[in-house]
């Protein structure tokens, strides 16, 4: 009887210990929105390393397809089904930060050892709303131009275009080769506005989105010429017909298969292209300059943010700070194709190759190449980027509306948003 009693007590103790162990484990939900199989796999490998070092924290990854991510995450928030951490594109910050739904990360960063090497850009871009660090970028997407050397040589062209005029002329010459070859990999689907902005800014000779009085520059004469150039490229057959719906993956495929000879993209495109093409067959050049001798490449970014209603803030910060430390961020930058956030990362051998020449040339010549970042302080920027732009741009490409008509609609929406913001923040 004594042995039986001891056995029962031991079993009860072990069960209780198991219950305590299960109770002590904290779950952190992490939502990724710029998804692809490769980057999801790498993210999970990082988190597996984290969990091994932190067995009391379990990280659950939820992945949303990028094409529907904005609407789906918005629905999650409205339904109160929020994760603890979210991958936050720059254009979403204004909406959620202004509504009090993001946690201020400043207090957490005060005790973060890795903050000592964090670049000023990460602090600047992560605090565009209310001068508060609502997110920390994990890297920067800087736009430059890939070009296919073989297709250029076949068309009698010796090098990449230096100006927008040459760009259009080269696109025409290459398209005349026929046999399913086109000059430009145009992006007409999700995420198109980065490219559109560059055409508008270059041809208008002004960086950014607004004049000092808050009026948008996007329906000014030069900007309309930029949108007209994009319409011409598409309607004249210098870009593939199905590019009207192309997103990132289709663009990359179009370039490495030799369907189109020029592609403006960020370093993330280099990953897939380098796997499929010989390094001698393509190069990356700076974005061509406009009539005023300057170019205005888009600089975008995304990062990690914490939801203000997270019940596991300390554990969530532990996960976020791990992903953003020097070692993990360098691996992430190499894997997903962004420029890293910590000072000194540029000395890594990975970034010293010819493949990064175009981006570094833009970085090293600030007078000629003026980077343009989205106005992330605007609450409804995501609506503009992910809803208004694809619809309006496709109407332009199909000739259903004139560039001026669509530019006027975009400008009115942005002007209203900017002037509302200015009135509220006098």
N, C-alpha and C positions, 0 to 999 in steps of 0.2 A: 504493500500500500504506500509506504514511504517513497519507494522508487517511482511508483506511478504518479504520486503527488509532485515529486521533483520534476518529472518529465513534463507534466501539465504546466507547472509554473515556468519552466524553461521555455516551453513553447509559447506561452503567453508573453513572456518577456521579449522573445525574439519577434513576435508579431507586433508588439508595442514599439520595439525598436524600428521595425520596418515602417510602421505607420509614421513615426517621428521623422524618419529619413525621407519618406515620400512627402510629408508635410513641409520639410525644410527645403526641398527643391523648388526653386522659383522659375517660372516659365516666362520668357521674354519673347513676344511676337515681333518679328521683323518683316516688313513688307518691302519687296523690291518691285520696281515698276518699269525699269529700263532693262527688260529681260532678254536673255538669249541663253541657249543651253550651256555654252562655254562659261559665260560669266556666272551663271547660277551655280554651276559645278564648282567653280573656283571659290565663290562666296561660301558655299557649304563646307569646302575644305578648310577655309579660314576659321569658320565657326566651330568645326570639329576640333581644331587646335585649341580654340578658346575654351570649349567645354571640357577638354582633357585637363586644362589647367584650372578650370573652375567647375568642378563636378556638381556644385550646388545650384548651378544655373543651366537651364535647358533653353536653347534658342530654337524657336519654330519659325521657319521661313515660309512666307506666303508670296507667291509670284503672280503678278498681273501682266497680261500681254500689253505691250506699250501702246498699241493702237487704241485700246479702250481704257487705259489706265486712269486717265483724268476723271472720266465719268464714273468709273467703278469705285475709285477711292473716295470721290465726293459722296457717292451713295453710301459707302461704308460709314463715313463721318456723320452724315445726316441720320443714319440709323443707329448711331452710338456704338458701332462695332469697330472701334479704332484699335490699331495695333499699338505697341509701345514705341517702336522705332519705324521710321519710314524713309525710304530713299526719296529725296526731295529735289526734283528739278527746280532750277532757279525761278522759273516762271510761276510756280505754285506757292512760293513763300508768302507773297503779299496776301493772298486769300486767307490762308490758315493762320498766319501770324497776326494779321489785323483783327481776326475774329477770336483771338485769345486761345487758339487751339494748339499752339506750339510752346514748348518749354524754353525758358531763357537758359542758355547753356553757359553763360558767363560765370556764374558761381562755381560750376563744376570745373571749368577750365583753370581756375585759380590754383588748384592743387594738382594739375595735370603736368607731369614732368615733360611730356612731349611738346607742350606748348612753347617751350624754349626755342625750338627749331621751326615752328609753324610759320609759314610765310605770311607776310602782311596781306597778300591778296586773299588768303583764306579768311582772315579776320574781317577784311573789308567786305568781301562778297557775301559772307555769311551774316552780316549785320546791316543789310540795306533797309530793313524795316525798323523804324523807331530806334535806330542805332543800337539794336539789341541782337545778340548772337543767337538767332533762332535756328540756325543750321551751321554745319561745318562742311564746306566742300571737300570731296574726296579727290578732286582733280578738275582740270580745265580742258574743254573742247575748243581748240583753236583751229579756225578754218584756213586751209591752204588748198592748192590745186595739184591734183595728181594728173599726170599726162602720160600717154602711151607712146613711147619713143618710136616703136615700129610703125604705128599708124601715122605718126607725124612724118616720118621719113618717106613712107609710101605716098603721102600727099605732097611731098616736096617741101616740107617745113623743117627747118633746121633746129628749132627750139621752141619753148613754150611762149605764148603770147605775153607781151609786157603791158599792153593796154587793153581796155575793154573793146576798142575798135578792132584791134588785132584778134581778140578773142572771138568776136562774132565772125570775122573773116575766116579764121582758122576752122571754126565749126562748119562753115559752109564748104570749104575746100575738102575737108575730111569726109563730109557727107556725100560729096560728089563721087567718092570712090565706089559707092554702091555696095552691092552684095551684103546688105544688112549692116553696114557700118555707118555710124553717126558721129557727129562732132562732140556732143555734150550729153552727159548723164544728168538729165533734169529730174528734180524731185518734185512731184506734183501731189504726193500724198502726205501722210502725217509727218510733222517736223519740217515742213517746207520753208518756214519763214526765215530761218537763218540764211539760206541762200537768197531769198527774195530781198531781205534787208540789205545784203551786200550789193546787189544790182541797184537798188534804190539809192543807197547812200553814195555809191561810187559815181553814178551818173548825175546826182544832185550836188556832189561836192561838199556834203555835210555829214558829219558822224551822228549817230544816234537817232532818236525818235521825235524830239521836240525842239521847238524854239523856246526862247526864254519866257515867253508869255503863256507857255503850255500848249500852244497849237502844234499839231503834228506836222511834220515835214513831208509826210508820205503822199500828199497829193500836190506837192509843188512840181513845177514843170520838169525839172531834172529827174525827180523820182518817178514821174509818170513815164518818162523816156526809158528808165530802167525796167519798169514793168512791161513796157511796149517791146523792149529788146527780148525779154523772156517769151512773150507771146509770139514774136517773129521766129525765134529759134524753134519753137514747137510747131507752129503752123506751117513753116517752110520746110519742115521735115529734117531739121538738123539735130533733132532729138527723137528717140524712139516714140512711136505713138502710144504704147502702153505705159510710158513713163509718167503719164498724167496721174497714175495712181501709185507710183513708186514711193516706197519708204526706204529706210536705210539698207536693208538686206538686198533689195532689188538693185539699188544703186551700185553697191559693191560687186554684185554678180555681173551687172552690165559692164562694169569696167574690166574686171579680170577675164571675162570671156571675150573681150575685144569687140563688144557691141558698140561701145562709145569711147572716144579717145580722151575726153576731159571730164574730170570729176572734182568738184570742190567739196572737201570733207575734212573731218577732224582726224586726229591720230588713231581713233578707234577703227577707222576703215583700213588702216595699214595692216592690221592683224590678219584679216581675211584675205586681203590682196597679196600680202607677202607669202602666204601659204600656197597661193595658186599661180603666181607669176614669178618669172626669173627676175632677180633684182636689177639686171642690166636692161630689162625691157620697159621699165617705167621709172619715173622720178617724181618728186614733190617740189613744186615751185611756189613762190608767193602768189597771192591773188593779184590779178592784173589791176593796174591803177586806172582811175577815171580821168576825165578831161582836165582836172586840176592837178594831176600828177600824184595823187594820193589814193590809197585803197583803204577800205574800212571793213576788215575781216570781222566776222562774228566771233565773239568769245562767249561760249556758254559754259555752264558748269552744273553739277549736281552734287549732292552730298547726303549726309545723314541728319535727320531731325528727330526730336523726341516729342511725343504727344503730351500735352499738358495734363491730361487725365490718366496718364499711365499709373497703375498701382505699384509699379516696380521701377521707380526712377533711378535709384542707385544702381541696381543691377543693369538697367538699360544703358546707363552711362558707362558702366564697365564694359559692356559689349561694344558700344560706339567708340570709346577711346581706344579699345584694342584694335578695331578695324582701321582707325585713323593714325595709329602710331607709325613711326618711320619705316619699320620693316614691313608691316602689312600694307601700308599705303604704296610703297615702292613696288611690291608684288602685284597689287591691284592695278596700278598705273600701267605696268607692262602687259598685264593680261587683258584689260578692257580697253586700253588705248586712250589714256588721258595724260596730261602733263601733271606730274606729282605736286603735292602741296607743301612739302618740307624743303627748307633751304638746304642746298648741298646735293640734292638728288640729281641735278644735272651732270654731276661728275661720274655718275654710274656709266659704265661702258655701253649699256644698252642704248643710251641717248646720244652717244657720240658718233653715230653712224650717218652715212649720207641720206638714209631714209628720212631723217628728221630735219634735213637741211632747210626746206621751205618754211617750216614752222619757226625754226630758230632765226632765220633771216628776218622774218616778220617781227619776232621778239626783240631783235637787236637793232631795229631801225624804226624807233617810235615816231620820228617825224614823217616818215613815208607811209607807215602802216599803223593806222589808228584803230585799236580794237574797240568794238562796240558790244556792250553787254545789255541784256534786256532790262527794261524798267521793272525790276522785280518788286518794287514797292507798291505797284498797282494791284489792287485786290482782285480784279477780274482779268488779269493778263492771261491766265490759263484758258479762259473762255475765248479770248481773241486768238491765241496761238492754235488751239486744238479744235476749235469749232468754226469760227468766222473765216480764218485764213484758208484752210483747205477748200471750203465751199467757194469762196470768192476767187481764189486762184484758178481753180478748175474751170470756172465760168469764163475767165479771161482766156485761158488756153484753148478752150473750145469756141471762142468767138461769140459766146452768148452775151457777154458784156464787154464794154471797152475798158482798157486799162484805167482811164480816167474815172469811169463810173465806180469801179471797184476801189480804186485808190481813195476816192472821195468818201466812200463808206468806211473804209479802214481809218482814215484820218479823223472823221467825225467821232467814231467810237473812242479812239485813243485820246483825242482832244478832250472829250467829255470826262474821261477817266482821269487824265492828268490835271485838268483844271479843278475837278472835284477834290482831288488829293491836295492840290496847292491851297485851296480854300480852307481845307480842314487842318492844314499844317502851316499856317501863317506864323 
